[in-house]
């Protein structure tokens, strides 16, 4: 299969521009739908703007005045304040790219398009830091290298027209060869990226990014909306636990912001006083002396260290499991840019009197910080002993009034309901627990919110529809508690998250946004009460889509962690791990320790096989098929299809191990499973053990010679002639493709009698060529009477 050089170059230059345009479109609010539509229309129209349909020279005088008009128009819009300068610059680049697509006449036009596409790709980095950009960039580099090669060939045909016939057609195997070189170049570039010393550290937060607006978490709570809420599974926070995974990790409450005033429709904050959190000598924000920390004597606590990768959110809230005692913003130390130094000097953390923690940095950036919590444990029975007087005494008069505030027009049925549920219960802990159980047992969780009509939202929830989402349950419990004189507040944050065991981190999503209630219990601090039914925790639900979504998010997390945030600190950690592995491998083995390790490894392997029979069988079959394919490809040139099969088999192994393996394998085991198909193919393709012996190779070429001898005899060449005489006979014959047969006979004599080995892929090549020769000569073979259909002229 062949194509013309011009058509192939056209395809690859459109691929180059298309990849850059897609990377730009996938960015946050980079292009409006109207601009995207216009660009797509221009791209499709320019595809058909080719001779002989269009003559470039006829339209050439129009482009200069059109370009000047566009430039003046964009400058005018900027001066009038209608358009920002950055948007005008982007618009100019898009126009120049579209205009150049309509002017693809010379090789220089194609290289200019490549430069414009590179500029679009650079602009896309300002809007798109997702893994989609990384994948597109790798494809862009590979396509760009092929495009540069095609440009060089096109340029040579323009400079040396006499060479045009040599590069008129492009074959599929040539494109496969260029693609292989491009993949090698991309691989080397990735290796150099990780090996090249980092000059500037901690680039996380250097680039401005558009905020991610969530459907759940917000700095306000408004009731009364109706309709079906759509769950958004976008990950907004990833949490690692350096000291070990806590129990019930999918039930952690990630506290955000609290509210104290309810007006019947929405919650707001009136207690807005805040104090700066001091920095200790180690550069850590210390909250150990704050009012957040419980002071009850003999209280046991569970320390929980969290490493939080926070995506851009429309809030300055610092999330963590309450109560937090330390917060450390991670810069990884070392050299910084001017912007990072400014951030470091101007960074502040503040603690509000409602217990919320906020930072002073811009909202449109992602952040990485370490949080340490000391979670009280086993104090449930003690709360029953805290009197109502102690609860009120722990609050100052302003706080007491705020946390007992109720709307002036509150429905009397709500107070009556609270009194009815708590009747006969002497202590506040028992009353709150009774109210919580009442809501859990008598109301349903739903994202399909009914229209409250003219009825107040809380009244409609409690007495009419009796269903709603978490904000209704938290509001109901808070208002009911205040109705019987117990201080309470509503809190917004996140509940749980999806635990990705393969990567050892918790993915907290927009869908995990949650609201709950906090009650003060004197020396035990503010205690969480959640009246929302358990089905509100979306992390406990399992769907068929979850493994695919988890795999994609793990890729995104690795992208942010090892590419976007890649710095010298990370590089040093990787080298340190490599050195530790190397020292372990090179250390002299201890026989007893080696034997014990071998037995443990064998036991673990056998247990894995027993628990994962089907996945192991799948991995073995996929890997075995690639080993067989490698054996079949001995002595044959590599093709792009070989790489495609290896990638497909690797993806199959990765999917099998990632979705069916129980328990999920650690990442080294998972990576080995992904690499197995390629290793099996290479072992059987290049291993000397899989190569045929020299005698077998001579036998194979001899069999081909016998086939040619029989075929040539059928078209009139005497059977008794040897290879040399047969060559001479063919030179004076008028048989089609006689030169091909001569070349084979000469090569056969070199291999059979000269000791020259077969080259890689040569045996299959001659098999294909003799098959083609057979199709040419068979119609000329003798008929049944013995008379040749076409006689060859003998020497």
Buried (B, 14 or more C-beta within 10 A) or exposed (E): EEBEBBEBBBBBBBBBBBBBBBBBBBBBEBBEEEBBEBBEEBBEEBEEBBEEEEEBEEEEEEBEEEBEEBBEBBBEBBEEEEBEEEBBBBBBBBBBBBBBBBBBEEBEBBBBBBEBBBBBBEBBBBBBBBBBBBBBBBBBBBBBBBBBBBBEBBBBBEEEEEEBEEBEEBEEEBBBBBBBBBBEBBEEEBEEEBEEEBEEBBBBBBBEBEBBEBEBBBBEBEBBEBEEBEBBBEBBBBBBBEEEEBEEBBBBBBBBBBBBBBEBEBBBBEBEEBEEBEBEEEEBBBBEEBBBBBEBEEBEBEEBBBBBBBBBBBBBBBBBBBBBBBBBBBBBEEEBEEEBEEBEEEBEBBBBBBBBBBBEBBEBBBBBBBBBBBBBEEBEEBBEEBEBEBBBEBBEEEBBBBBBBBBEEBBEEBBEBBEEBBEEBEBBBBBBBBBBEBBBEEBEBBBEBBEBEEBBBBBBBBEEBBBBBBBBBBBBBBBBBBBBEBBBBBBBBBBBBBBBEBBEBBBBBBBBBBBBBBBBBBBBBBBEBBBBBEEBBBBEEEEEEEBEBBBEBBBBBBBBBBBBBBBBBBBEEEEEEEEEEEEEEEEEEEEEEEEEEEEEEEEEEEEBEEEBEEBBEBBEEBBEBBBEBBBEBBBBBBBBEBBEBBEEBBEBBBBBBBBBBEEBBEEEBBEEBBBBBBBBBBBBBEEEEEEBEEEEBBEBBEEBBEBBBEBBBBBBBEEEBEBEEBBEBBEEBEBEBBEBBBEBBEBBBBBBEEEEEBEBBBBBBBEEBBEEBBEBBEEBBBEEEEEEEBEBEEE
